[in-house]
Amino acid sequence: MTPTLKKRLFWIGAICLIVPAFLQAYLLMPFPGSQDLEAIKLTYYLEKIILASRIIGLLLLAYPAWSYITQGSIKQKVLVGVIVLVAGGLYYFTDVSYRAEVMFKEPGKIQFATRKDNKVPDSLVVMTVVNGGVAKAYPIKFVGYHHKIQDNVGDKPVLVTYCTMCRTGLVFSPIVDGKKQIFRLVGARHYNAVIEDSDTKTWWYQATGDAAVGEQAGKKLDIIPSEQMTLQSFFAKYPEGLVFQADNTFAKEYDELKTYDRRQRKDEDSLANPGKVWDKSWVVGVSIDNKNKAYVWPNVVKLTTLNDKVGNTPIAIVVEPDGHSYHVFARTVDGKILNFVQDPAGFRDRETNSLWNWQGECVDGELKGKALPKIQSYQEYLRAWKQFHSPTEIWP
């Protein structure tokens, strides 16, 4: 083999061994600039070829590297050592230590408790799901680390998900084409978690349930209604409810999110934009009939009760006294639009002065027995809402 051919094989092999894995890791992790690129399809296909690329790279490298080590100059021997260290370090980074499903493991055991046996503080904010008379609460502090919990509520399988980079919490049905799927965490695109189903290996955005690339591309996971409130509020509504208990194996990881659910973190952007709406401002996002609207959270909390419209649908956002539990309802009853104000016992409509509880049920007054339809909503970062629900209107 000529020296020129040997050199070419060496560098082609090194590129095959290193570049695809490096590029894929860069695009799936929140490195500077990586999440702003429209590159999910490239990332998907890179993952499919990485093993083959590594094998080809090793085969191409084998003879030139051996030749350099046994017969080459000091410079060539050092070069081989550098390539081995870089490739080995990259493999450890991408496949062992910093692989998303390794960094954010699912709970080893899924345990729930009644209020009597519960060990989770009442002040924590939870995601709630109700089905078939069974109510379950999943603390954001726990789901935020795991990113996904695969469970059942009543007779319904659920995929409870949360992405801490964009503050999106959604619950999906894991049924795809009539079959229950097991999902794994792949990484992130546009600062949002990407998950993969077990059968077709399709990649799905956690923020919407949309299949972005793969066999199921263009489809959407069914969203299961959920709400966000404190655990205290949950038990007030569902005294027989169940709350997910911590897996103590991950106590350290949970502790890193100890105030995430209730307090806006301070960073350079927030300090540079005091009192302003910016990428990580908390918003309540609502989508109705392809109309999207984001309500800036601090302003909603100040009002406690907000009457507005999304598209042609009149809605009300009400915040409980704890300042963390909130609900969104349609405010049309029997064809009449109601306007609500806060009350110590819940909220009242101005039209009849009837009293409504936090579940949207009228408990006293002319409209007693009526119920407001719940509107699905999400509390997340403005950046995430705009990315996945564009165009969107921002209130106020």
N, C-alpha and C positions, 0 to 999 in steps of 0.2 A: 504494500500500500504506500502510495507516495505521501510525502509530508503534507502536501496541500490537501489531498483528500482526507487524510487523517484529521487535519485541523478543521475541515469543514464538517466532518461527521461529529467531531467533538462539540462544536458550537451549535450545530443543529440539535444534537442530543440534549445539550444543556438547556436550550430554549424549550424543547418539548417537555423536559422534566420540570422546568420552573415556571415559565410564563403563563400557561393556562391556569395553573393552580393559584398563582399570585393574583392574576387578574380576577378570577372568580372570587377569591377571598376579599379583595378590595371592593368589589361590587356588592357583596353580601353583608359587609360590615360597615358601620357608620364612620368611615374614614372621611377626611375633608374632601368635599366635592363629589364623592362617590354616589351619594343618595339623590343627588339632583339630576343624574343622568337617566334617560329613558333606555334602560338596558336590561330589563328583566328577561327578555328572550335570549339575549346574548349570554346572560348569566346562567340561564336554564340549560342551554346547549353546551356551555363550557363544563358544567358539572357532569354532563353525560359523557364527555370525551376525556375527562381528566385521567381516569385509570388507564385507558388506552394510550394516552399521550405520555404518561409516566413510563409505561412498559416500553414504548417505542424509544423514548429518551434514554432509558437505561441500556437498551440493546445497542443503540447508536454510540453511546458513550463507552461501553464496556471495553472494546479493543483499544481505542485511542487513549483512554484513561490508564489502562494497564500498561500500555507502551510508554506513556509519559512517566509513570511511577517507576518502572523497571529500567528504562533506558534514557529517559528525558533529562533535561536540564533542571536545575534547582527551581527556576522560574516556572517550568511546566509542572513540576511536582506541587509547588505551592498553589498553582492555578487549580489543579485537580482537588486539592484539599479545600480550597475556597468554595468550589462548586458543590462538593459533598456537604460542607457545613451549611451552605445556603439552602440546598435542596432538603437536607435533613431538618433544618430549623423551620423551613416553610411547611414541611409535612407535619411536624409537631404542632405548629401554630394552627394550620387549617383542619387537621384531621383528628387531633388528640385534645389539645388544651382549649382552643377557642372555637371549636365547632358549636354552632348555636344549640343543638340538642344536647350537648355536653355541658355547656355553660348554664342552660336553663332546663333543668331536669323536671320531669313530671313527678308528682308525689308518689312515694313508694307505697303508701297506703292511703286510701280515701276513707276518712272517718267523719261522721257528723254527730252532733249532740243536740239534745233539746235544751231549752233555756235553763233547766234545772242543772244539767251536767256540763253546760258550756264553759269553756275556759277562755273564750275570745272576748276582749273588752267591748262593752256596748257602744263605745265611742267610734269604733272602726267603721269605715264606709264599706258597704257590701253591694254586690250585684245580686239581684233577687230573681228567681224564676219560680213560677207557680204552674202546676199542671195536675189535673185529676185529684184535687184536694190536697196535694202535697206542695209545701212551700219550702224552698231551700235558699240559703244565703251563702254567698261565696265572698269572703273578705278580699278586697282589692289588693291589700298588702300581700296576700298569699298568691292569688292568681297572677298578680303582676310579676312575681318572680318566675313562677312556672310557665307563664304565658298561655297555657291551655290546661284545662282539666276535663277529662273525658268521663262522663258520668251519666246517670239517669235521674230524671225527676218524674216520680210516678212511673208510668209505663213508657215514658218517652226518653230515648237516648238524647243526650245534649253534649255539645262541645262548647264549654265555657272558655272564652278567650279574653286576654287583655295584653295590650302592647304598651309598655311604659314609655317608649320613645315618642309616641303620639297620643298617649292617654286614651286610647280607644278600647272600650269594653263591649264586646258583642257575644251573644249566645246563638249558636247555629245548630241545626239538625245535621248530624254526621252522615245522614242517609244520602247517597249519591246513586242515581239510577236503581233505586230499590234495595241497595245493599249498604249496610253500615260500614263506614270506613274508619280506619285508625289513622290519625294524623301525626306527622312529625314536624318539628320546627326546622325550617331551612336556613333562615337568615332574615335580612331586611332589605326592602326596596322603598325608596321615598320615606325613610324613617318608619316604615310600617312592617310588622312581622309578616313573613311569608310562610305558609304551611303547605305540606304536601300530603296527598291522600295515598293510602297504602296500595291500592289496586292499579290506578292509571298513572301515578306519579305526577299528576297535574299540580301546578303551583297556584295557590289561592291567596289573595290579599285578605289579611285579617280585618282590615278596616271596613270592608264591604261584603266579603264572602264571594267576590268575583273571581272566577278562574281566569288567570292572566295568560298562562301558557301551558301547553300540554294537550292531552287528548280531550279534556273537558273544557278547553278554552272557549269563552263566551257564555258559559253557564254560570249559575250563581247558587251558593248554598242557601237553603231556606233559613231565614232569621226567625229565632224564637223570641217572643216578647220578653223583655227584662226591664228592671228599674234599678236605680241607684239611690241608696239611702243609708243611714246609719243602722247598725245592728239593733240599737234601741228602738228605732222607728219600725224596723222589720218585726220585732217581737210584739210591738204594740198592735200591729196589723194582723200578725199571724202567731198567736200565742203558742200554737202547737208546731211552729216551724222548726226546721233543722238548720244548723249552721256548720259549715265546713271547719274542721279543726286542723290546727297546724301539724305538719309533719316535722317533728323536732330535729330530724336530720338536717333540715335547712334553716335552723334557727338564725344562723349568722346572715344568710341571704335575706330572710324576712326582715331582720333588724335594719338592713340597709334601706328598707322602704318604710320605716316606721312612721314617718309623717307624710309620705307621698300622697296618700288618699285625701288628706285634709288641708295641706298647706302648699302654696305655690313656692317652688324652689327659687332662690335668688341666683342669678348668673349674670354674666356680663351684659347680655341683651336686656334683661329686666332692669338692671341698675341704670342702664343707659337710656331707658324709655319709661321713666316713672309716670304712672298714671295714663300711659298710652296703650293702645292695642298693638300687639306685636305677634310674632310667629307663635310664641308659646303662651299667649293669653288663653285662659280657660274660656271655653264657650259651651253653650248648650246648642247642639245642632239638631235641626228638625227638617225632614224631607217629606213633602206631601205632593203627590202627582207631579213629580219631576221638578218641583220648586224647592229650593234649598235656602235655609236661613240660619244664621249663626247669631246667638244671643250672648253678648259678653257677660261672663259669669258674675263678676263683682257688681255690675250694674243691676243684674237680675236679683241678686241677694239684697241689695239696698231697697229695691222696690217690694220684695217679698211676694207680690202678686202682680203679674203682667198679663194684660189683655192685648192680643195682637192677631194678625193674620199671616198665614203662610200660603201664598197663592190666594185662592178663594176660600180657604178654610179658616174660620175664626178659632183661635186656640188660646188657652190660658196656661201660663207657667206659674206654679205656686211653690214657694220654698217654706219648708217647715221651720219652726223656731230654732232648731239646732244649727241652721245655716249651711247644712250639707245635704240633707234629704230634699229632693225636689220631684215634682211630678208635672207632666204635660197632659192636658186634656183638650178635647174638642169642646167648645162652649156653646154648642147649639142644642137646645132641648125642645122637643115638640115643635120644631121649625122656628123657634125664637132664639136669637143670639143673646146670651147672658154676659154681663160684665161683673167681674168679681173683685172683692176687696178682702183684705185679711181680717181674721177674727181670732181672738184668743183660743177658740175651740176648733179652728179650722179656717174656712173662708165662706163668705156670704155673697150671694148675687144681689146686685143693686135693684134689680127689677122686682123681686118678691121678698127680699131680705131672708130668704131661706138659708139654712146653715148646711154646709157640706163638709164631710170629713176628708182626710188626706187620701182616701181611696177613691175620691170622686163620687161618693154616695151622699145624697141629700138625706139628712137625719132629722131635720126639723123645719117646719114651715110649709108653705103652700105646695112646694115641689117634693115633699117627703116621699121617699121610695124611688125617686128618679136616680139615674146614674149617668155620669159623664163618660163618654168613650175615651179610653186611654190612647195617647199618641206616643209612638215609639220615639225616643230621643236619646242623645248621647252627649256626655260631657267629655270634651277632648280639647286638644290644642287646636288653635285656629289654623295653624299650618297644615295639620292633618285634614281638618274639615275642608279647607279650600282645595287641597290636592285631590281628594276623592269625591267631592261634591261640588264640582264646578259647572256653571257659574253659581255663586252664592251671594246672598245679600247679608250684610252684617248690621245687626242692631246693637246699639242705637247708631 
